[in-house]
Amino acid sequence: MRLSLANDGLPTWSGEVLAVGLFKDQPATELEGRWPGLSNTLNREQFSGKPGQQLVVNLLEGSGPQRLVVLGLGDAAAFNLDGVRRAAAAAAKAAGVCNGLLGLQLNWEGLEPTAAAAAAAEAVRLSLYTDQRFRKSPEPTQHPAGLELIGLPPQAASGFDRVNADCAGVELARQLVAAPPNVVTPAALAQTAAEIAESYGLELTVLERADCEARGMGAFLAVSQGSDLDPKLIHLVYRAEGEVKRRLALVGKGLTFDSGGYNLKVGGAQIDMMKFDMGGSASVFGAMRAIAERKPAGVEVHMIVASCENMINGSAVHPGDIVSAADGTTIEINNTDAEGRLTLADALLYACEQKPDAVVDVATLTGAIVVALGSEMAGLWSNDDALAESLDRAAEAGGEGLWRMPLRRSYKDGLKSKLADFKNTGPRPGGSITAALFLEHFVSQGTAWAHVDIAGTVWSDKGQGINPAGATGYGVRTLVNWVCNPA
């Protein structure tokens, strides 16, 4: 999709579909000037500019737009970049069958122009995303050939520079999460990493089972031992040209399917949806793809994914088994369905071997975070206030909900084992907190670390805003903003 700023203003703009946003109770003066009588139409349809309102008018004017979409923006004082995203996504969907030019005019006053342009363009592209890879006869789709933003100053055009890379990263994450577990396997993830490395000149190391055994990765390997598919520890590296001032690590949970093991997922546990248990790895894959294209200066980024399946056979790990992580920590597995933290334990230890300044892990880790924060906010835990604040800013800039949760040290007592150093799960209350405390143990002392639990945000049943129903690609924009915009 071609992205541009319009040379013409609202009175003379002439594309196929024009979308215009109005604040609550704002008079439609410009629209009335071009289409006399439109104000009467808005009044008749009781359009008041409330958020989420929209009115579509099919026009018969030969030389002008064929369709007009009027969008409610809500209160002017509350309008922000999230409002831009919602309005732009609504405009794109309301455009219907449109293979021409979509024009969008919102009230941009008070918004940073570059950020506003980027937010609008991302929202249009991501809201129109469809995934028909697995249909025998894909349905035909027609999207706007171009998007023109009306009323922004010329410098706003620089906001378009990052849109294609960031959206491609989100779309990759969506594709990985949405694909079934017989397609996205540990080997398939390793192949995806190889394709990114080849396309963008990144470094790739894949540790096979024997390599992991030699490193003593007993926690990771215990999870994989019930599967016929070999585990893969995937290490992808981006290095900027010139001096490296920041060394960062992105760690993603990579369970391509999670049966729960002998603590089998039953009842309402959504076993059929456990293909999305590699959503954390999808986030870091998408982020690396975007970072590789954007080529930020002064940074080195290590992506680490310990990928496997959690399955059941005669070799599968038992509830009650004791295993050792790569640092010698012993773990009593009191629940085989708390497997992600076992794979992440060894992945975090490996990440810290790279001597990063900061480590961020992303995982669909607990059902408890879904209960706590729902489907629009991911949970954030960190041992470093500056890191937590920078991730919060990155999430806000990317339009992704993130909420910092407490690392209550006393809750770690719930992970005590009578036989081993730890159990892999604690009491049910505060389950997402004890999971974070478990992970923190495997981070080198003095290393800034953050854990993001995306169990609630990885998938959207109905779709909302820029997210169609299905995989959301949550986390990509936050991670890319954090890596590329450190201020």
N, C-alpha and C positions, 0 to 999 in steps of 0.2 A: 504494500500500500504506500503510495506516494504521500509524503507529509510536507505541508507548506503553510505559509502565512498568506492570507488573502490580501491582494492589492486593493480590492474594492471593499467598500463598506456595505452595510446592510441594504441601503437603498438600491444598489446596483449589482449586488452579487448575483451570479448566474451559474449555478451548478445544478445538479439533478435534485438533491434534497438539501433543504436548509433547516437547521435546528437552532432555535433561539431560546435562551433561558430568561425567565422573569422571576424576580423576587416576589415574595408575598405582598399582594395588594399594589404591585408596581404597575403603573399604566403602560399599555402597549403602544406608546407614542410612535416609535420608529416603524413598527409593524403596520400601524394604522395609516402612516404616511405612504407606505408602499401599497398596501392592500386596504383601501377604504372599506369600512364596514366590518373589519376583522374584530374590532373591540366588541361589537355587538355579538359576534359569534362566541367570543370568549365569555361574555356575560351570560349568554343563553346556555352555554355548557357549564356554567358555574365554575369556571376556571379562576382560581384566586392566587395561584403561585405557590400553593402549599408544596412541601417537598414530596416528590414522587408523582405529582400530577403531570399529566401530559395530554395534549390534544393534537391529533394528526389531521391536517387539512390537505386534501388532494386539490391541487391547483390546475387550472386549465390554461393559464397564460403560456403562450407559445415560446417566448424567448427567455423566460425566467425559470425558477425552480418548479419542478413538477409536484413536489410535496413539501409542506411546511410542518415542522414538528415544534410545538411550543411546550417548553418544559418548566415545571415549577421548581424553583431553587430554594424556597423556604425563606427564613429571616435573613436579611442582608448581613446582620452582625455575626451570624453563625456560619456564614459561607466560607469554606476553606478548600484545601486540595481534595479532601474526601468528597466534598460536594461537587467539585469539578469531575472527579472520577465517576460518581453516580450519574451525573447529568450526561457525560460523554457516553457512558455505556448505554444509557436509556436512548440517547439519540441514535446510536449505531443500530440498536435492535429495532427501533421504530422506523428506521430508514427502509426496512423491508427489502424487497428485491431491487437492488440498486447496484448497477455496475458503473455508475458515473462518479460524480464528485459530491462528497458530503461536506457541507459547510457548517461550522459550529460557532455561534457567538454566545458567550456567557458574559456576565459582568465580572471582568477580570480585575477590577480596581481593588487594590489592597493585597493582591497576590503577587508573589515574585514571578515575573513573566516566564523565565526559563523553566522553573519548576511547574508552573501551570501548563505550559505547552507540553512538557513531558508527560504530566499526569493525564491530560486529555488524550494524547496520542496512544499511550499505553492502554488506557481504558477502552478505547475504541477497538484496538487490535485484540486485546485479551478477551473482551466480551463477545467477540464474533468467532472465537475459536471453536472448532468442532473436531471431533475425533471419530472418523468413520473407517478406521483401518481394518476393522474386523467385520464389516458388512459385505455381503455378497454383491449387493447393488447399492452403492453409496447414493444418498439423496443429493441432487444437484444443489449447489449453494452459489449465491451471487453476493459478493461483498463490494462495498465502494472501492473504486479504483484509486481514490485519493481522498485525503482529509485536508481541508483548509480551515484554519482557525482565523476567525474574523475579529479584528479589534485589538490585537496584540502588537506591541512595538517590535521592530525588526530584530532586536537582540534576542527575542524569545526563541528564534529559530534554532539557536544552539541547543535548546532543550531536546530537539529531535535527535541529536547525535547519538545518544545512548539508548534510544527506544528500541531499535531493532535487536541489538545485542541482549538487552534485558528481557524483552518479550520472547526471544528465541530460547533463553534460559528457562523462563517460566514454562514455555510450551514443552520443552524437553522434559522437565520435571513432571508435568501433567501426563505426558505420554508414558513415562516410566511407571508412574503410580497406577494409571488406568489399565495398562496391559495386564493380561492374565498371568498367573504364576508359571504356566507352561511356556510362556514366551520370555518374560523377564526372569531369568535364572541368575545365579551368581556368575556363571560364565558369560551370560548376555550383558551383565553390568560391566564385567571386565572388558568385553568387546566394545561397549559404548565408550569406556575410558580410552581404549586404544584409538578409536575414531576421533575423539576430541584431541588426543595427543598428536595424532598424525596431521589433523587439520590445522592446528595452531602451534605446533612445535613445542609441546609440553613434554616433560619427562614422566615416564610411566614405569612403575614396578608392580608386579603382581606376585604376591606370595602364595604358593600352593600349599596343600596340606602338609607336606613334608617340611617346607620352610617354616610353617607356623609351629609344627611340632618341635623343630630345632630351637625355636625361640621360647618354648615353654608356654605357649598360648593355650593353656588347658581350659580356661573358661570359654573362650570362643569355640574351640574344637568340641567341647562337650555338647554345645547346642547343635552342632552340625552332624553329630555321629549317628543320628537316626535317619539321615537322608541319603539317598542314592547319589545325590549331586555333590560334587566336591566343593568345599568352601574356597573362597577367594578373598584375600586381603589386598585391596586395591589402593595404591598410593600414586596420586597424580600431582605433579608439581608445576606451578607457574612461577617463573622468575623474571622480573622486570630487567630490562637492559640497564646497565649502569649500577650505581650504588644502591644497595638494598638497606632501607632504614627500618623496615618492619618485617618480621617473619611471623606468619600467622598459620594456624591449622584449623581446618574445617573437618569435623568428624561426623559422619552420618550413619545412623542405624540402618543396616542392610538386610533385614529379614525378608527374603523374597516370598516366603509364605510361612505363616505361623499357625500350626495346628493347635498349639498349646502344649504339645508333647503329651506325656501321660496325664498331666492335668488338662485334659482335652477341653477345648472350647465347646460348650454345649448351651442349650437354651437360647437366650438372646445375645450370645457372645459374638455374633456375626462372623462365624468361621468362613463363610463364603466371601467375605470382604477382606480377608487377611492378606490379600495381595498388596494392600496399601501399608503393610507393616515395614516396607522399605521406603516410606515417604521421607524419612530423614536423609537417606542416601540420595533420593531423587532431588531434594533441595540442594545438597552440596554439589551434585553433578550439574544441575542447572546453573548454579552460581559459578562453577568453574568454567562452564561453556561461555557464559556472559563475560566473565573476567578475562578469559583468554582472548576474546574479540576486542574488548575495550582496552586492554593492555595498560593498566594503571602503572604509573612510575613508582619506583622506590619501595616495592613490596615483593615479598616471596610468599606464596600461598601453597600449603600442603593440604591436599584432600585425602582423607583416609576413610575407607569403608571396609568393615569386616562383614562380608556377605555370606549368607548361608540360608538353608531352610531349617525350620524346627519341625521335625517329623517323628513318626513313631515306627519303629521296627524292633527286632530283637536286640539291636545294638544301641537303641536310644538311651539317653540319660534317664536314670530313675529319680523320682522324688526321694530325697535323702542322700543322694550321692554327694561326695565331697571332691571338689576339683581345685586346681591351683592356677591362678593367673600368672602372667609372665614375670611378675615381680615376686612370686612366691606366696602371695596372699592366698589363704585357703578359704573356700566358699562352700557352705552347705546349701545344696539346692533344695529348699523346702517347697518350691513351686516351679515346675518346669515351664509354666506359662509366663514367668518373669525372666524370659531368656534374653531380651534385648540388652539389659544391663550387663549380662555376662559377656556378650560380644563386645559391647562398648568398653568394658573394663580393659580388655587387651588392646582394643583400638586406641584408647586414650593413652595407655602406656607407650604404645608405638608412636603416637603423635608427639608425646613429650620427649621422646628420643631425638626428635628433629630440632630440639631447643627453640621452640617458638616463643615469641613474646606473649602470645595469647592463644588460647584454644577455645573454640566454640563447638559444642556437639549439638546435633539436631536429631530428634527421635520421636517416633510415635510410641511413647514409653508407657503411659498409664491411663487407665480409664478414669482414675481419680481426677485428672486435670480436666476432663470433659465435664465431670460433675461440678467442679469448682468454677470453670470459666466459660463453659459452653463451646459453641462452634465458631466464634468470631475472634477469640483471644487465645494466643498461645501463652504458656507459662514460662517464665524466665527465672533461673537461679544463677547466682554468680558469687564468687569469692572476692570480687574486685568492683568497687563502686564505679570507677571510671569506665571500665569495660561495660558494665550494665547500662550506664548512662549513654554511652556511644551506641550500643545496640538499640536502646530505646529510641534515640534520635533517628537511627537508620530505619527502624521499623515505621516510625511516624512518617518519614519522608517517602517511604515506599507504600504507604497505605495499608500496612499489615498490623493487626492488633497484637500487642505484646504487653504482658503484665508481670512485673517482678514479684516473685514469691519468696517467702522466708526460708533461709537455711537454719532452721532451729536445731542447734547442736544437740540438745538433750534428746531429740527424736532419734538420734543415731543409736541410742541404747536399744531400740526396738530391733536392730539388726544383729544383736549379739547372738552367737551360737554357743551351745554348751560344748561342742566338739571342735569347731573350726573357728577361724578368725571372724567370719561373718556368715549370716544367712543372706540369701538373695532377696528376701522380702521381709518386711516388718509387719506391724499391726495394720489393719485396714484403715483406721483413721490416719489422715495425713500421709496417705500412700504415695502421693507424688513427691512429697518432701523427703521421705525416707529413700525413695529411688534416687533423687538428686544427691543426697548425702552419700549413698553407696557409690555413685559415680565419682564424686569429689575425691574419694580415697585414692583413686588411681591417677590423679593429676599430681605432677611433681610439685613439691613445696616451693612456693614463690612464683609459680606460673599463674598468670591471670586466666581464669576459666569461667565459662558460662555454659549452661545447659538450657536448651529450649525444647519443651515438650509440646509437640504439634499434634497430639492424638485427636484433638477436637477440630483442628483447622485443616487437616490434610485433605478432607473430602467434604463435598457439599451435596446433600441429597437433592435439593431443589434448585440450587444456584441462586446467586444474589450479587447484584452489582456487576463487577467485572468478571465474576466467576460463573461460568455456566455450570450446570449440574455435573457432578463428578469430581475428578481430581482438580485441586485448586492451584497447585504449584506453590503453596505457601512456603515462605522462607527465602526464596531466591532473591527477591528484591531487597529484603533486609540484609542478607549476607553480602550482596554485591555493593549496596550502599556503604556498608561498614568497611569493606575492603577498599573501595575506590574513593571514598570521601571521608578520610579519617578525622577531619576537623569536627 
